[in-house]
């Protein structure tokens, strides 16, 4: 009888654990499920629990939940970003900065981390680093044009800014960047800055696709006729037709 009770209790315990693990997995698809997962079984669910705490009124609870998230799932950059936000909410600026730096290094595709790093670099006057973060945001589909335009304004306000050299090196560094630059650049960069980057890139030996460059030149011309005329000087000597 005792053995049967122990056996049934074991089955009930296993069933409860299985149910909790299934709820934890389900929380990836249904965030409301995260609250139903018991604390010892939270892996995926802990992110949503920590995020909910972050938006609450208790900074220390938010920090505790964020630390618990990092303890259980330390690798994703998004988790470090959330930890940085929790430190900032708790008033610890130094730890918030360290966490966001770690997040930005670990996840170049995490737009929130890259935006934070770009703003930190701008505030520190480190324009080359801010430009590198800006280019990381350009790659991300989650970074909207409004944000990019906001960051681009101070980065490229001065024609002598080191941001231009940094951006030129990036464009010339890989084959994919010229096309990406032509796709997003006309909408988010100041027209005069876009024109200058085009000329600087051609001086570095970059050859653009003629059709894409032509479309970009038309967009820029609508915004600033002089900048559009400047780009025209790079056509067709520095473009190719595929």
N, C-alpha and C positions, 0 to 999 in steps of 0.2 A: 504493500500500500504506500509506504513511504517512498519507495523507489519510483512508483507511478506518479506520485505528487511531484517529486523532483524532476522527473522526465517531462511532465506537463508544464512545470514552471520554466524549465529550460526552453521548451518549444515556444512558450509565451514570450520569454525574453528575446529569443532569436527573432520572433515575428515583430516585436516592438522595434528592435534594432534595424531590421530590414525595412520596416515602414519609415523610420526616421531617415535612413539613407536614401530611400526613394523620394521622400519629400525634399531632401537636400538637393538631389539632382533635378527635381521638378522646379525648384526655385530659380533655375537658370532660365526657364520659360515663363514662369509665373511668379513675379516678385512677391505677391501677397503670401505665397507659401512660406517664405523665409521665416516669418514670425511663428510658424507652427513647428519649426525644427528646434529640438532641445539643444541647449548650448554645447554639450559635449560632442554633438554630431554635426555641428555646422562647419562646412567647408565652403561650398559655393554660397550657401545662405548667409555666411558671415559678412559678405560684402554688402548685401542689402541691409542687414541689421546695422552695420557700421554707418552706412550712408544715411539711414533713417535717424540714427543718433546724432549724426553731424548736423542735420537740419532741425534738431530739437533745441531745447533751452538749457541743456546741461553740458557744458564744455568738457567736464571731466569724464562724464559717461561717454561722450563722443570719442575722446582720446583713448579711453580704456578699450572701447570696441574696435577702434582702428588698430591699436597695438595687438589686440587679439587676432585681428585679420592678418596682420603681418606675420605673427607667430605661426599661423596655420597655413597661409598662402603667401610666402614672401616674394615670389618671383614677379608677378605681373606689375608693370609700371603703374597701372591704374590704382593699385592698392597703396603704393607709396605716395601717389598723389593725394589720395584720400587721407593718409596719415599726415601729410603736410598741411592739409586743410584743417585737420583736427588740432594739430599743434598751434596753428594760427588762431583758431577759435579759442584755444586755451591761453593765448597770449604769449606763447613761446616762439618768438620770431626766429631765433637762432636755429632751433630744431626744425622749424618749418622750412627754412631755407635749405638746410642740409637734406631734408627729406625730398624736397622738390628737385634739388640738384641730382640726387640719386635716381629719382624717377625719370628725369629728362635724359640721363645717361643710359638708363636701362631700356627706355622705350621711346625711340625717336618718333614713333607714330602716335604717341599719346598727345593729342592736341592740347589738353589742359596743362600738362607738364611743360610742353614747349612754349605755350603762351606765357606761363608764369616765369620761365627762364628768360624769355625774350624781354619781359618787362623788368625783371631784376637786372639784366645786363644793360638795358637802356638807362635805368636809374643810376647804375654804377658808371655810366659813360663808356661801357665796353661795346662799341658799335660792331666790331667784327663778330663777337660772340652773339650779339643780338641778331645780326644778319643771318648767321648760321641757323639760329632757332626759327627765324622768319622763313627761311627756305624749307625747313622741316615742316612748317605749317602749310606751305604752299603745296606740298606733296599730299597732305591729308585732305580727303574729301569732307571731313567733319569740320574743317576750319572754313568759315564763311568769308565772303569777300569783304564784308564790313570790317571784320576783325583784321584782316590782312591790310586793308587800306589804312586803318587806324595806326597799325604798327609801321607801315611803310612811310608815312608822312614824316616822322622825326628821323627815321633811318636815312632817308634820301633827300632831306631838305637842303643840305649843303653839297654843291657839286664836288667839293674837295673831301667829302666824307670817306673814311676808309671802308664804308659799307659797299661802295662801288667796286673796289678792288676785290673784296671778299666775294661779292656776288659774281664778278667776272671769273674768278678762279673756279667757283662752283660750276658755272655754266660750261666752262671749257674743260672741266674735269671728266665729264661722262657724256656719252652720246645721247642719253635720254633727256638731259636737262634743257637743251635748246628748244625742243618741242614743248616741254612742260612750261617753260618760261613764256613762250608765245601764246600758250593756251590761257594762262591765268594772268600774266603780267599786265596786259593792256587794261584790265578791269580794276586792278588793285594798286598799281604803281602810279605815282605822279607822271603825267605824259613826258615831261622833260627828262625825268629820271629814266623812264623806260627807253627813250631815244638814246640817252647817253650809254646805258648798259648795252644796247644793241651795237653801237659803234665800238665800245670797249671790247665787246666779245669778238667782233670781226677783227680787231687788231690782234687778238690772241689766236686768230686762226679758225674761229668758229664759223661754220658754214650752215646757214639756216635753210629750211625748206621754203622755196619761193612762194608757194601758194599760202602757206601759213603766215609767212612774213608779210605777204600782201594783205591778208585779212587783218592782221594785227595793225598794220600801218593805217588801214582805213578806220579802225576803231580809234586809234590815237589821233588821227587827223580830225575826226569829229569832236574830240575833246580839246585838241590844241593843234591848230594848223601849222604852227612853226615846228613843233615837235614831230608832226607827221612828215613835214618836208625834210627834216634832219634824217629820219629813217629812210626816206626815199634815196638818199645818197648812198646807202648801203646796198641798194638793189640796182641791177641784178648781179653785180660783181661778187657779192658775198652770199649768194643763195644758189640752191640747186633744185632742179625739178626731178622728182623720182619717176 
